[in-house]
Amino acid sequence: MTSADQPFGVYVHVPFCASKCDYCAFATWTDRHHLVDVYLDALEIDIARAVAAGMPLATTVFVGGGTPTLVPPERLGAVIRSIPVTGDAEISVECNPDDVTHDLLEHYGDAGVNRVSIGVQSMVGHVLGTLGRRHDQRNVASAVEAVRSVGLPTFNLDIIYGAAGESQDDWEHTVRSVLEFDPPHVSAYALTVEAGTPLAGQVDRHPDDDDQADKYEVVDTLMTAAGLENYEVSNWARPGHECRHNLLYWRQQDYLGFGCASHSHRDGRRWWNVRTPERYVDLVRAGAATESAGETLDTDTRRMEGLQLAVRLRDGVSPEVFAPHDLDELLRGGLLRRDHDRVVLTRTGRLMANAVSMRLR
């Protein structure tokens, strides 16, 4: 069980969006805004029940979506305040640049929010259009200015590479533009094709592996030169600004998810809630369980998944988790390097992290 001195996370899902991005496979809806009030009510009720059942104090809280900034900030703040947290908890909210104002962030700060993650995706207009993003890239500057004026201690800028029609120059412009904001944390994700999305059915728009590899090298070079260190394959941060909530996931620690389609993990068991907001609200109102399905991992599966996550992190893994001949080959091939008593991915290795993971034992 989770003890008082162990990290424990809470994830809150806000499923409402103004528009659906072409690549998005998350449980989000553009036509359910009439449910906002009853959904937020259900979140508070669900959280209160978990607290009454002995939920530990949260060391991290992450509000994601969807677009959390679409719901009234005072209402979202009430949901956040209902979560018991430790004194040094990291409390994050995902934000759409167009929605970020000084007033909105003051509401968040009053609720204890001390970190926001701004979905920039690209600083090039035609690339945003290709991705199906609705925001104006020029609003990123005002969003960052608002974050600093309110005095939030840290923030993240999120970008994506590999969209159809995005040139190398486009990508470099995005990375350099983002770095001009002097961010403490940047996440740069390769565009992936998820089944059931509009992107999945348009093969001519699918990302190219070689193009994405080149763009990864660009972002890693520029981030490193700017003083941001890669601490997970897709994440760079200044010291002390790493996302503690994501680290909790990557380290297989415990967390509870609230809201439709949210996931939870406790003691090797993981489960996920019903997918639609209507169903979630109805079940909470009825006092019924919101779980849709779950699974308990056996010891070997949990251990292997843990290694597959750990190898992506800055601290790497013990050399002993590779067979000697595999380790030698990965070292000689430049995919791994030794770091004292650990082995860690090189930049080339990060590009082939899945292939390296296949060698774990």
C-alpha positions as CSV (number, residue, x, y, z in Angstrom):
1,M,0.0,0.0,0.0
2,T,1.0,3.6,-0.4
3,S,2.6,5.1,2.7
4,A,2.8,8.7,3.8
5,D,6.3,9.1,2.5
6,Q,5.7,7.7,-1.0
7,P,4.6,9.7,-4.0
8,F,0.9,9.5,-4.8
9,G,-0.8,11.1,-7.8
10,V,-4.3,12.3,-8.7
11,Y,-5.4,12.8,-12.3
12,V,-8.5,14.7,-13.1
13,H,-10.0,14.4,-16.6
14,V,-11.9,17.3,-18.2
15,P,-13.3,15.9,-21.4
16,F,-14.6,19.1,-23.1
17,C,-13.1,20.7,-26.2
18,A,-14.0,23.4,-28.6
19,S,-12.8,21.3,-31.5
20,K,-11.2,17.9,-32.0
21,C,-7.6,17.7,-33.3
22,D,-7.1,15.3,-36.2
23,Y,-4.6,13.2,-34.3
24,C,-6.4,13.0,-31.0
25,A,-7.7,9.7,-29.7
26,F,-8.4,10.9,-26.1
27,A,-11.9,10.7,-24.6
28,T,-13.0,14.3,-25.5
29,W,-16.2,15.8,-26.8
30,T,-17.0,19.1,-28.6
31,D,-20.8,18.8,-28.1
32,R,-21.2,18.1,-24.4
33,H,-20.7,21.6,-22.9
34,H,-24.2,21.5,-21.4
35,L,-22.8,18.8,-19.0
36,V,-20.0,21.0,-17.6
37,D,-21.7,21.9,-14.3
38,V,-23.0,18.4,-13.5
39,Y,-19.7,16.9,-14.5
40,L,-17.7,19.1,-12.2
41,D,-20.3,18.4,-9.4
42,A,-19.7,14.6,-10.0
43,L,-15.9,15.1,-9.8
44,E,-16.3,16.7,-6.4
45,I,-18.6,14.0,-5.1
46,D,-16.3,11.2,-6.5
47,I,-13.2,12.8,-4.9
48,A,-15.0,13.2,-1.6
49,R,-15.9,9.5,-1.6
50,A,-12.3,8.5,-2.3
51,V,-11.1,10.8,0.6
52,A,-13.6,9.2,2.9
53,A,-12.3,5.8,1.9
54,G,-8.8,6.7,2.9
55,M,-7.2,8.2,-0.2
56,P,-3.6,9.3,0.7
57,L,-2.5,12.9,0.5
58,A,-1.6,13.6,-3.1
59,T,2.0,14.6,-3.8
60,T,1.0,15.5,-7.4
61,V,-2.2,16.5,-9.1
62,F,-2.6,16.8,-12.9
63,V,-5.7,18.2,-14.5
64,G,-5.8,17.2,-18.2
65,G,-8.2,16.7,-21.0
66,G,-9.7,17.7,-23.2
67,T,-9.3,21.4,-22.5
68,P,-9.5,22.3,-18.8
69,T,-9.3,26.0,-19.6
70,L,-12.8,25.8,-21.2
71,V,-14.6,25.3,-17.9
72,P,-15.1,28.1,-15.4
73,P,-11.9,28.5,-13.5
74,E,-13.6,29.1,-10.1
75,R,-15.5,25.8,-10.6
76,L,-12.3,23.9,-11.6
77,G,-10.6,25.5,-8.7
78,A,-13.2,24.1,-6.3
79,V,-12.6,20.6,-7.7
80,I,-8.8,21.0,-7.2
81,R,-9.3,22.3,-3.6
82,S,-11.3,19.3,-2.8
83,I,-8.2,17.1,-3.3
84,P,-6.2,16.7,-0.1
85,V,-2.5,17.3,-0.9
86,T,0.9,17.5,0.8
87,G,2.4,20.8,1.6
88,D,4.8,20.6,-1.3
89,A,2.5,19.0,-3.9
90,E,2.9,19.8,-7.6
91,I,-0.5,20.8,-9.0
92,S,-0.6,21.1,-12.8
93,V,-3.3,22.2,-15.3
94,E,-3.2,21.7,-19.0
95,C,-3.9,25.0,-20.8
96,N,-4.9,26.1,-24.3
97,P,-2.9,29.3,-25.2
98,D,-6.0,31.2,-26.4
99,D,-7.7,30.8,-23.0
100,V,-4.9,31.8,-20.7
101,T,-5.4,35.1,-19.0
102,H,-4.0,36.7,-15.8
103,D,-7.5,36.4,-14.2
104,L,-7.8,32.7,-15.1
105,L,-4.4,31.9,-13.7
106,E,-5.1,33.9,-10.5
107,H,-8.1,31.6,-10.0
108,Y,-5.9,28.6,-10.5
109,G,-3.2,30.0,-8.2
110,D,-5.8,30.5,-5.5
111,A,-6.7,26.8,-5.8
112,G,-3.1,25.8,-5.2
113,V,-2.0,25.4,-8.9
114,N,1.7,25.9,-9.2
115,R,2.4,24.5,-12.7
116,V,0.7,24.8,-16.1
117,S,1.3,22.9,-19.3
118,I,0.6,25.0,-22.4
119,G,-0.3,23.2,-25.6
120,V,1.8,25.1,-28.1
121,Q,2.2,22.2,-30.6
122,S,3.7,24.6,-33.3
123,M,4.7,28.2,-33.8
124,V,3.9,28.0,-37.5
125,G,0.3,28.8,-38.6
126,H,0.0,26.3,-41.5
127,V,1.3,23.5,-39.3
128,L,-1.3,24.2,-36.6
129,G,-3.9,24.1,-39.4
130,T,-2.6,20.7,-40.5
131,L,-2.9,19.4,-37.0
132,G,-6.4,20.7,-36.6
133,R,-5.4,23.0,-33.8
134,R,-7.7,26.0,-33.1
135,H,-5.4,28.3,-31.2
136,D,-3.4,31.3,-32.6
137,Q,0.4,30.8,-32.2
138,R,0.7,34.5,-31.4
139,N,-1.2,33.9,-28.2
140,V,1.6,31.8,-26.7
141,A,3.6,34.9,-25.9
142,S,0.7,36.4,-23.9
143,A,0.0,33.1,-22.2
144,V,3.6,32.9,-21.0
145,E,3.6,36.5,-19.9
146,A,0.4,35.8,-17.9
147,V,2.1,32.8,-16.2
148,R,5.1,35.0,-15.2
149,S,2.9,38.0,-14.1
150,V,0.9,35.7,-11.8
151,G,4.1,34.3,-10.4
152,L,3.6,30.6,-11.0
153,P,6.9,28.8,-10.1
154,T,7.1,26.7,-13.2
155,F,5.4,25.8,-16.5
156,N,5.8,23.5,-19.5
157,L,5.5,24.2,-23.2
158,D,4.3,21.3,-25.3
159,I,5.3,20.9,-29.0
160,I,4.7,18.2,-31.6
161,Y,6.8,17.3,-34.7
162,G,6.1,15.4,-37.9
163,A,2.9,16.9,-39.2
164,A,2.3,16.8,-42.9
165,G,3.8,19.8,-44.6
166,E,6.1,20.7,-41.7
167,S,9.5,21.4,-43.1
168,Q,12.7,21.2,-41.2
169,D,12.8,25.0,-41.2
170,D,9.2,25.1,-39.8
171,W,10.3,22.8,-36.9
172,E,13.5,24.7,-36.2
173,H,11.4,27.9,-36.1
174,T,9.0,26.4,-33.6
175,V,11.8,25.2,-31.3
176,R,13.8,28.4,-31.4
177,S,10.6,30.4,-30.9
178,V,9.7,28.3,-27.8
179,L,13.2,28.8,-26.4
180,E,12.9,32.5,-26.7
181,F,10.3,32.3,-23.9
182,D,13.1,30.8,-21.6
183,P,10.8,28.0,-20.5
184,P,11.8,25.8,-17.5
185,H,10.4,22.7,-19.2
186,V,9.6,21.6,-22.8
187,S,7.9,18.4,-24.0
188,A,8.5,17.6,-27.6
189,Y,6.5,14.6,-28.9
190,A,6.6,12.8,-32.3
191,L,3.2,12.9,-34.0
192,T,1.7,9.4,-33.8
193,V,-1.1,7.9,-35.7
194,E,-3.9,6.6,-33.5
195,A,-6.6,4.2,-34.7
196,G,-10.0,5.8,-35.2
197,T,-8.7,9.3,-35.7
198,P,-9.1,11.4,-38.9
199,L,-5.4,11.2,-39.3
200,A,-5.4,7.4,-39.3
201,G,-7.5,7.3,-42.5
202,Q,-5.3,9.7,-44.4
203,V,-2.1,7.8,-45.2
204,D,-0.6,10.7,-47.2
205,R,-0.5,12.7,-44.0
206,H,1.2,10.1,-41.9
207,P,4.6,11.2,-40.4
208,D,7.8,9.9,-41.9
209,D,10.2,8.1,-39.5
210,D,13.4,9.6,-41.0
211,D,11.9,13.1,-41.0
212,Q,11.0,12.7,-37.3
213,A,14.4,11.4,-36.4
214,D,16.0,14.5,-38.0
215,K,13.6,16.7,-36.1
216,Y,14.4,15.0,-32.8
217,E,18.1,15.7,-33.3
218,V,17.2,19.3,-33.9
219,V,15.2,19.7,-30.7
220,D,17.7,17.8,-28.6
221,T,20.6,19.9,-29.9
222,L,18.8,23.2,-29.3
223,M,17.4,22.3,-25.9
224,T,20.7,21.1,-24.6
225,A,22.4,24.3,-25.9
226,A,19.8,26.3,-24.0
227,G,20.5,24.5,-20.8
228,L,17.5,22.2,-20.7
229,E,18.5,18.6,-19.9
230,N,16.8,15.6,-21.4
231,Y,15.4,13.6,-18.5
232,E,13.0,11.4,-20.4
233,V,13.0,10.7,-24.1
234,S,10.5,13.4,-25.0
235,N,11.1,15.8,-22.1
236,W,13.7,18.5,-21.3
237,A,13.9,20.6,-18.1
238,R,16.1,22.8,-16.1
239,P,17.2,21.3,-12.8
240,G,14.3,21.1,-10.4
241,H,11.6,21.7,-13.0
242,E,11.0,18.1,-14.1
243,C,7.3,17.1,-14.1
244,R,6.9,15.1,-10.9
245,H,3.5,13.8,-11.9
246,N,4.8,12.2,-15.1
247,L,7.8,10.8,-13.2
248,L,5.3,9.1,-10.9
249,Y,3.8,7.4,-14.0
250,W,7.2,6.4,-15.4
251,R,8.3,5.0,-12.0
252,Q,5.1,2.8,-11.7
253,Q,4.0,4.6,-8.6
254,D,0.3,4.8,-7.4
255,Y,-2.3,7.3,-8.6
256,L,-6.1,7.6,-8.8
257,G,-7.9,9.0,-11.8
258,F,-11.2,10.9,-11.5
259,G,-13.5,11.6,-14.4
260,C,-14.6,9.7,-17.5
261,A,-12.0,7.5,-19.1
262,S,-9.4,8.3,-16.4
263,H,-6.9,5.6,-15.4
264,S,-5.7,4.5,-12.0
265,H,-3.0,2.3,-10.6
266,R,-2.6,0.9,-7.1
267,D,-0.3,-1.9,-6.0
268,G,0.1,-3.5,-9.4
269,R,-3.6,-3.2,-10.3
270,R,-4.7,-0.7,-12.9
271,W,-8.2,0.2,-14.1
272,W,-10.0,2.8,-16.1
273,N,-13.4,4.5,-15.8
274,V,-16.3,4.5,-18.1
275,R,-15.6,6.5,-21.3
276,T,-18.5,9.0,-21.6
277,P,-19.2,12.0,-19.3
278,E,-22.9,11.1,-19.2
279,R,-22.2,7.6,-17.9
280,Y,-19.7,8.9,-15.4
281,V,-22.1,11.5,-14.0
282,D,-25.0,8.9,-13.8
283,L,-22.8,6.4,-11.9
284,V,-21.5,9.0,-9.4
285,R,-25.0,10.2,-8.8
286,A,-26.2,6.6,-8.2
287,G,-23.3,6.0,-5.8
288,A,-22.1,3.2,-8.0
289,A,-18.5,2.3,-9.1
290,T,-17.2,4.3,-12.1
291,E,-14.8,1.6,-13.2
292,S,-15.2,0.2,-16.6
293,A,-12.5,-2.5,-16.6
294,G,-9.1,-3.3,-15.0
295,E,-6.3,-5.8,-14.8
296,T,-3.8,-7.0,-12.2
297,L,-0.3,-7.4,-13.5
298,D,1.7,-10.4,-12.6
299,T,5.2,-9.9,-11.1
300,D,7.1,-10.6,-14.3
301,T,4.9,-8.3,-16.4
302,R,5.1,-5.5,-13.9
303,R,8.9,-5.8,-13.7
304,M,9.3,-5.8,-17.5
305,E,7.0,-2.8,-17.9
306,G,9.0,-1.0,-15.2
307,L,12.2,-1.6,-17.0
308,Q,10.7,-0.4,-20.3
309,L,9.8,2.8,-18.6
310,A,13.0,3.2,-16.7
311,V,15.2,2.8,-19.7
312,R,13.6,6.0,-21.1
313,L,14.7,8.0,-18.1
314,R,17.9,10.0,-17.5
315,D,19.0,7.6,-14.7
316,G,18.8,4.6,-17.0
317,V,18.9,1.0,-15.8
318,S,21.3,-1.5,-14.3
319,P,23.5,-3.3,-16.9
320,E,22.3,-6.6,-15.5
321,V,18.9,-6.2,-17.1
322,F,20.5,-6.9,-20.5
323,A,22.1,-10.2,-21.5
324,P,25.9,-9.7,-21.7
325,H,26.1,-10.1,-25.5
326,D,23.1,-7.7,-26.0
327,L,24.6,-5.2,-23.7
328,D,27.9,-5.3,-25.6
329,E,26.1,-4.9,-29.0
330,L,24.1,-2.0,-27.7
331,L,27.1,-0.2,-26.3
332,R,29.2,-0.8,-29.5
333,G,26.3,0.3,-31.6
334,G,26.1,3.6,-29.8
335,L,22.6,3.1,-28.5
336,L,23.6,2.9,-24.8
337,R,26.5,4.4,-22.8
338,R,27.8,3.6,-19.3
339,D,27.2,6.1,-16.6
340,H,28.9,4.9,-13.4
341,D,27.0,1.7,-12.5
342,R,24.1,2.4,-14.9
343,V,23.6,2.3,-18.6
344,V,21.6,5.1,-20.3
345,L,20.3,5.8,-23.7
346,T,22.4,7.9,-26.0
347,R,20.6,10.3,-28.3
348,T,20.6,7.7,-31.1
349,G,19.4,5.2,-28.5
350,R,16.5,7.5,-27.6
351,L,15.5,7.4,-31.3
352,M,15.4,3.6,-31.0
353,A,14.1,3.3,-27.5
354,N,11.5,0.6,-28.4
355,A,14.2,-1.5,-30.1
356,V,16.4,-1.2,-27.0
357,S,13.5,-2.2,-24.8
358,M,13.1,-5.4,-26.8
359,R,16.5,-6.5,-25.4
360,L,15.6,-6.1,-21.8
361,R,15.4,-9.3,-19.8
